[in-house]
């Protein structure tokens, strides 16, 4: 009877310890997944920031170029009108 009780106790104790170890592993997996997600979000945000700066710079450059070209053509047209009116 004593042997049976000790065996049952040892079996229950072994099951509870292994269940606890599995739960701890699952918690760590969740922490790792959260950390990986955080890192991915940071990298994505960094890429968006870099792309936005590049696009804004290109837009600014293109706008200046268009404004200069427009001013040049406006000046040319004004000169043509002036020549025709003289």
MMTF fields as JSON, N, C-alpha, C and O atoms, coordinates in Angstrom:
{
  "mmtfVersion": "1.0.0",
  "mmtfProducer": "UNKNOWN",
  "numBonds": 343,
  "numAtoms": 344,
  "numGroups": 86,
  "numChains": 1,
  "numModels": 1,
  "chainsPerModel": [1],
  "groupsPerChain": [86],
  "chainIdList": ["A"],
  "bondAtomList": [4, 2, 8, 6, 12, 10, 16, 14, 20, 18, 24, 22, 28, 26, 32, 30, 36, 34, 40, 38, 44, 42, 48, 46, 52, 50, 56, 54, 60, 58, 64, 62, 68, 66, 72, 70, 76, 74, 80, 78, 84, 82, 88, 86, 92, 90, 96, 94, 100, 98, 104, 102, 108, 106, 112, 110, 116, 114, 120, 118, 124, 122, 128, 126, 132, 130, 136, 134, 140, 138, 144, 142, 148, 146, 152, 150, 156, 154, 160, 158, 164, 162, 168, 166, 172, 170, 176, 174, 180, 178, 184, 182, 188, 186, 192, 190, 196, 194, 200, 198, 204, 202, 208, 206, 212, 210, 216, 214, 220, 218, 224, 222, 228, 226, 232, 230, 236, 234, 240, 238, 244, 242, 248, 246, 252, 250, 256, 254, 260, 258, 264, 262, 268, 266, 272, 270, 276, 274, 280, 278, 284, 282, 288, 286, 292, 290, 296, 294, 300, 298, 304, 302, 308, 306, 312, 310, 316, 314, 320, 318, 324, 322, 328, 326, 332, 330, 336, 334, 340, 338],
  "bondOrderList": [1, 1, 1, 1, 1, 1, 1, 1, 1, 1, 1, 1, 1, 1, 1, 1, 1, 1, 1, 1, 1, 1, 1, 1, 1, 1, 1, 1, 1, 1, 1, 1, 1, 1, 1, 1, 1, 1, 1, 1, 1, 1, 1, 1, 1, 1, 1, 1, 1, 1, 1, 1, 1, 1, 1, 1, 1, 1, 1, 1, 1, 1, 1, 1, 1, 1, 1, 1, 1, 1, 1, 1, 1, 1, 1, 1, 1, 1, 1, 1, 1, 1, 1, 1, 1],
  "groupList": [{"groupName": "UNK", "atomNameList": ["N", "CA", "C", "O"], "elementList": ["N", "C", "C", "O"], "formalChargeList": [0, 0, 0, 0], "bondAtomList": [1, 0, 2, 1, 3, 2], "bondOrderList": [1, 1, 2], "singleLetterCode": "X", "chemCompType": "L-PEPTIDE LINKING"}],
  "groupTypeList": [0, 0, 0, 0, 0, 0, 0, 0, 0, 0, 0, 0, 0, 0, 0, 0, 0, 0, 0, 0, 0, 0, 0, 0, 0, 0, 0, 0, 0, 0, 0, 0, 0, 0, 0, 0, 0, 0, 0, 0, 0, 0, 0, 0, 0, 0, 0, 0, 0, 0, 0, 0, 0, 0, 0, 0, 0, 0, 0, 0, 0, 0, 0, 0, 0, 0, 0, 0, 0, 0, 0, 0, 0, 0, 0, 0, 0, 0, 0, 0, 0, 0, 0, 0, 0, 0],
  "groupIdList": [1, 2, 3, 4, 5, 6, 7, 8, 9, 10, 11, 12, 13, 14, 15, 16, 17, 18, 19, 20, 21, 22, 23, 24, 25, 26, 27, 28, 29, 30, 31, 32, 33, 34, 35, 36, 37, 38, 39, 40, 41, 42, 43, 44, 45, 46, 47, 48, 49, 50, 51, 52, 53, 54, 55, 56, 57, 58, 59, 60, 61, 62, 63, 64, 65, 66, 67, 68, 69, 70, 71, 72, 73, 74, 75, 76, 77, 78, 79, 80, 81, 82, 83, 84, 85, 86],
  "secStructList": [7, 2, 2, 2, 2, 2, 2, 2, 2, 2, 2, 2, 2, 2, 2, 2, 2, 2, 2, 2, 2, 2, 2, 2, 2, 2, 2, 2, 2, 2, 2, 2, 2, 2, 2, 2, 2, 2, 2, 2, 2, 2, 2, 2, 2, 2, 2, 2, 2, 2, 2, 2, 2, 2, 2, 2, 2, 2, 2, 2, 2, 2, 2, 2, 2, 2, 2, 2, 2, 2, 2, 2, 2, 2, 2, 2, 2, 2, 2, 2, 2, 2, 2, 2, 2, 7],
  "xCoordList": [0.821, 0.0, 0.87, 0.594, 1.897, 2.831, 3.541, 3.741, 3.914, 4.605, 3.664, 4.066, 2.418, 1.437, 1.197, 1.109, 1.093, 0.877, 2.091, 1.923, 3.284, 4.502, 4.647, 5.102, 4.267, 4.331, 3.343, 3.682, 2.123, 1.114, 1.555, 1.383, 2.119, 2.598, 3.727, 3.744, 4.641, 5.76, 5.252, 5.749, 4.265, 3.698, 2.999, 3.192, 2.205, 1.522, 2.514, 2.352, 3.531, 4.547, 5.285, 5.558, 5.604, 6.294, 5.444, 5.959, 4.158, 3.252, 3.13, 3.152, 3.002, 2.838, 4.111, 4.032, 5.269, 6.532, 6.695, 7.131, 6.345, 6.487, 5.471, 5.781, 4.29, 3.293, 3.769, 3.571, 4.383, 4.916, 6.033, 6.116, 6.888, 7.992, 7.454, 8.001, 6.404, 5.827, 5.191, 5.3, 4.54, 3.914, 4.979, 4.781, 6.096, 7.187, 7.735, 8.056, 7.845, 8.324, 7.372, 7.798, 6.073, 5.071, 5.151, 5.015, 5.368, 5.497, 6.701, 6.63, 7.797, 9.009, 8.794, 9.259, 8.083, 7.781, 6.963, 7.211, 6.001, 5.174, 6.022, 5.853, 6.928, 7.81, 8.695, 8.888, 9.228, 10.081, 9.297, 9.796, 8.069, 7.239, 6.95, 6.986, 6.667, 6.42, 7.642, 7.541, 8.791, 10.049, 10.338, 10.763, 10.104, 10.325, 9.376, 9.768, 8.13, 7.145, 7.557, 7.446, 8.032, 8.478, 9.645, 9.669, 10.599, 11.756, 11.326, 11.822, 10.41, 9.937, 9.216, 9.375, 8.434, 7.715, 8.687, 8.485, 9.734, 10.746, 11.444, 11.653, 11.802, 12.486, 11.57, 12.006, 10.313, 9.355, 9.183, 9.159, 9.065, 8.921, 10.135, 10.012, 11.295, 12.528, 12.564, 12.983, 12.123, 12.084, 11.1, 11.38, 9.939, 8.938, 9.48, 9.289, 10.157, 10.73, 11.75, 11.742, 12.618, 13.653, 13.017, 13.415, 12.03, 11.351, 10.611, 10.609, 9.984, 9.246, 10.181, 9.874, 11.322, 12.302, 12.803, 12.942, 13.072, 13.579, 12.523, 12.844, 11.279, 10.199, 9.985, 9.787, 10.026, 9.835, 10.949, 10.703, 12.169, 13.306, 13.152, 13.39, 12.753, 12.575, 11.449, 11.552, 10.377, 9.263, 9.704, 9.358, 10.464, 10.954, 11.851, 11.738, 12.731, 13.647, 12.872, 13.16, 11.896, 11.098, 10.261, 10.1, 9.731, 8.934, 9.786, 9.362, 10.982, 11.884, 12.245, 12.279, 12.514, 12.886, 11.727, 11.936, 10.51, 9.33, 9.098, 8.749, 9.288, 9.091, 10.097, 9.738, 11.341, 12.371, 12.077, 12.226, 11.656, 11.342, 10.147, 10.139, 9.145, 7.964, 8.349, 7.896, 9.181, 9.623, 10.403, 10.249, 11.235, 12.034, 11.115, 11.285, 10.152, 9.242, 8.338, 7.991, 7.964, 7.155, 7.951, 7.416, 9.21, 10.097, 10.258, 10.235, 10.423, 10.546, 9.272, 9.333, 8.128, 6.847, 6.67, 6.176, 7.066, 6.964, 7.852, 7.465, 9.04, 9.936, 9.332, 9.442, 8.703, 8.084, 6.935, 6.79, 6.131, 5.025, 5.561, 5.014, 6.619, 7.216, 7.769, 7.617, 8.406, 8.952, 7.836, 7.997, 6.73, 5.62, 4.899, 4.33, 4.912, 4.202, 5.037, 4.51, 6.273, 7.126, 7.122, 7.792],
  "yCoordList": [-1.186, 0.0, 1.256, 2.22, 1.225, 2.346, 2.584, 3.73, 1.52, 1.627, 2.229, 3.079, 1.781, 2.298, 3.794, 4.557, 4.199, 5.611, 6.44, 7.513, 5.977, 6.701, 6.783, 7.798, 5.736, 5.728, 6.747, 7.507, 6.756, 7.697, 9.13, 10.01, 9.356, 10.691, 11.13, 12.271, 10.251, 10.559, 10.838, 11.737, 10.067, 10.258, 11.612, 12.326, 11.969, 13.256, 14.41, 15.421, 14.245, 15.28, 15.457, 16.59, 14.397, 14.456, 15.131, 15.913, 14.844, 15.458, 16.956, 17.748, 17.346, 18.767, 19.556, 20.697, 18.964, 19.642, 19.806, 20.858, 18.764, 18.875, 19.861, 20.564, 19.934, 20.905, 22.321, 23.221, 22.52, 23.841, 24.234, 25.387, 23.274, 23.56, 23.926, 24.815, 23.266, 23.584, 24.971, 25.714, 25.318, 26.632, 27.718, 28.756, 27.488, 28.458, 28.639, 29.759, 27.564, 27.637, 28.429, 29.195, 28.241, 28.975, 30.468, 31.297, 30.801, 32.214, 32.842, 33.965, 32.106, 32.618, 32.78, 33.749, 31.82, 31.925, 33.179, 33.87, 33.473, 34.669, 35.937, 36.9, 35.926, 37.086, 37.278, 38.398, 36.167, 36.239, 36.765, 37.586, 36.28, 36.737, 38.23, 38.951, 38.696, 40.117, 40.95, 42.021, 40.459, 41.171, 41.235, 42.269, 40.118, 40.09, 41.046, 41.73, 41.086, 41.986, 43.435, 44.258, 43.746, 45.108, 45.503, 46.608, 44.604, 44.887, 45.099, 46.0, 44.271, 44.403, 45.74, 46.392, 46.134, 47.408, 48.582, 49.544, 48.505, 49.572, 49.666, 50.76, 48.512, 48.512, 49.041, 49.791, 48.651, 49.135, 50.652, 51.364, 51.128, 52.566, 53.329, 54.418, 52.763, 53.399, 53.48, 54.49, 52.412, 52.406, 53.427, 54.104, 53.534, 54.517, 55.927, 56.781, 56.168, 57.496, 57.853, 58.965, 56.911, 57.152, 57.409, 58.329, 56.592, 56.757, 58.083, 58.737, 58.473, 59.747, 60.934, 61.873, 60.888, 61.977, 62.065, 63.155, 60.903, 60.876, 61.433, 62.218, 61.03, 61.507, 63.012, 63.731, 63.481, 64.915, 65.733, 66.797, 65.227, 65.921, 65.976, 67.011, 64.85, 64.807, 65.742, 66.403, 65.798, 66.69, 68.139, 68.94, 68.475, 69.847, 70.223, 71.316, 69.313, 69.564, 69.729, 70.629, 68.863, 68.938, 70.207, 70.804, 70.621, 71.847, 73.071, 73.957, 73.112, 74.241, 74.273, 75.335, 73.096, 73.023, 73.51, 74.254, 73.088, 73.51, 75.01, 75.676, 75.539, 76.977, 77.787, 78.8, 77.356, 78.063, 77.993, 78.975, 76.806, 76.642, 77.52, 78.127, 77.584, 78.414, 79.888, 80.622, 80.309, 81.708, 82.031, 83.106, 81.099, 81.301, 81.432, 82.336, 80.534, 80.563, 81.795, 82.353, 82.212, 83.421, 84.629, 85.503, 84.673, 85.756, 85.743, 86.798, 84.557, 84.437, 84.921, 85.634, 84.529, 84.944, 86.455, 87.098, 87.011, 88.47, 89.187, 90.224, 88.649, 89.244, 89.179, 90.138, 88.067, 87.925, 88.934, 89.561, 89.07, 90.033, 91.451, 92.25, 91.751, 93.078, 93.345, 94.451, 92.357, 92.519, 92.719, 93.479, 92.041, 92.146, 93.489, 93.982, 94.074, 95.329, 96.535, 97.648, 96.38, 97.528, 97.83, 98.765],
  "zCoordList": [0.0, 0.0, 0.0, -0.714, 0.794, 0.897, -0.436, -0.839, -1.108, -2.396, -3.44, -4.235, -3.428, -4.378, -4.175, -5.137, -2.91, -2.604, -3.024, -3.603, -2.752, -3.134, -4.656, -5.183, -5.35, -6.811, -7.386, -8.294, -6.852, -7.31, -7.039, -7.882, -5.869, -5.513, -6.45, -6.912, -6.722, -7.613, -9.028, -9.706, -9.465, -10.789, -10.896, -11.88, -9.919, -9.911, -9.85, -10.532, -9.03, -8.914, -10.243, -10.641, -10.915, -12.212, -13.268, -14.067, -13.287, -14.265, -14.016, -14.959, -12.753, -12.459, -12.777, -13.231, -12.543, -12.856, -14.362, -14.83, -15.125, -16.578, -17.145, -18.107, -16.59, -17.042, -16.753, -17.569, -15.619, -15.271, -16.235, -16.66, -16.576, -17.498, -18.877, -19.531, -19.329, -20.622, -20.608, -21.584, -19.525, -19.402, -19.448, -20.079, -18.789, -18.793, -20.206, -20.603, -20.961, -22.341, -23.218, -24.082, -22.989, -23.767, -23.464, -24.363, -22.209, -21.836, -22.53, -23.03, -22.553, -23.187, -24.687, -25.287, -25.293, -26.722, -27.009, -27.997, -26.159, -26.339, -26.186, -26.935, -25.215, -25.029, -26.26, -26.732, -26.77, -27.962, -29.165, -29.934, -29.315, -30.432, -30.309, -31.306, -29.105, -28.883, -29.192, -29.792, -28.783, -29.04, -30.538, -31.054, -31.23, -32.68, -33.4, -34.346, -32.943, -33.547, -33.334, -34.243, -32.138, -31.827, -32.736, -33.276, -32.898, -33.752, -35.206, -35.882, -35.67, -37.051, -37.249, -38.281, -36.263, -36.367, -36.39, -37.13, -35.585, -35.572, -36.929, -37.451, -37.495, -38.784, -39.885, -40.758, -39.838, -40.84, -40.717, -41.721, -39.497, -39.273, -39.755, -40.316, -39.538, -39.985, -41.509, -42.074, -42.166, -43.628, -44.174, -45.163, -43.521, -43.945, -43.778, -44.644, -42.659, -42.402, -43.483, -44.012, -43.801, -44.811, -46.179, -46.893, -46.533, -47.813, -47.897, -48.94, -46.799, -46.778, -46.953, -47.687, -46.277, -46.42, -47.854, -48.41, -48.447, -49.82, -50.779, -51.671, -50.595, -51.463, -51.289, -52.268, -50.047, -49.792, -50.436, -51.004, -50.342, -50.948, -52.475, -53.096, -53.063, -54.515, -54.949, -55.982, -54.163, -54.487, -54.422, -55.291, -53.397, -53.243, -54.429, -54.984, -54.8, -55.91, -57.216, -58.004, -57.439, -58.661, -58.712, -59.776, -57.576, -57.525, -57.845, -58.587, -57.282, -57.572, -59.055, -59.676, -59.609, -61.021, -61.892, -62.85, -61.557, -62.326, -62.187, -63.161, -60.995, -60.773, -61.577, -62.176, -61.596, -62.372, -63.871, -64.599, -64.312, -65.727, -66.113, -67.184, -65.241, -65.494, -65.558, -66.436, -64.626, -64.62, -65.888, -66.468, -66.308, -67.53, -68.748, -69.567, -68.859, -70.008, -69.965, -71.006, -68.77, -68.632, -69.109, -69.791, -68.754, -69.205, -70.704, -71.337, -71.294, -72.748, -73.441, -74.443, -72.903, -73.491, -73.374, -74.3, -72.254, -72.085, -73.085, -73.624, -73.34, -74.325, -75.731, -76.495, -76.071, -77.389, -77.56, -78.609, -76.507, -76.559, -76.717, -77.477, -76.002, -76.077, -77.472, -77.99, -78.088, -79.432, -80.475, -81.43, -80.278, -81.238, -81.1, -82.075, -79.937, -79.709, -80.095, -80.093, -80.416, -80.767, -82.22, -82.658]
}
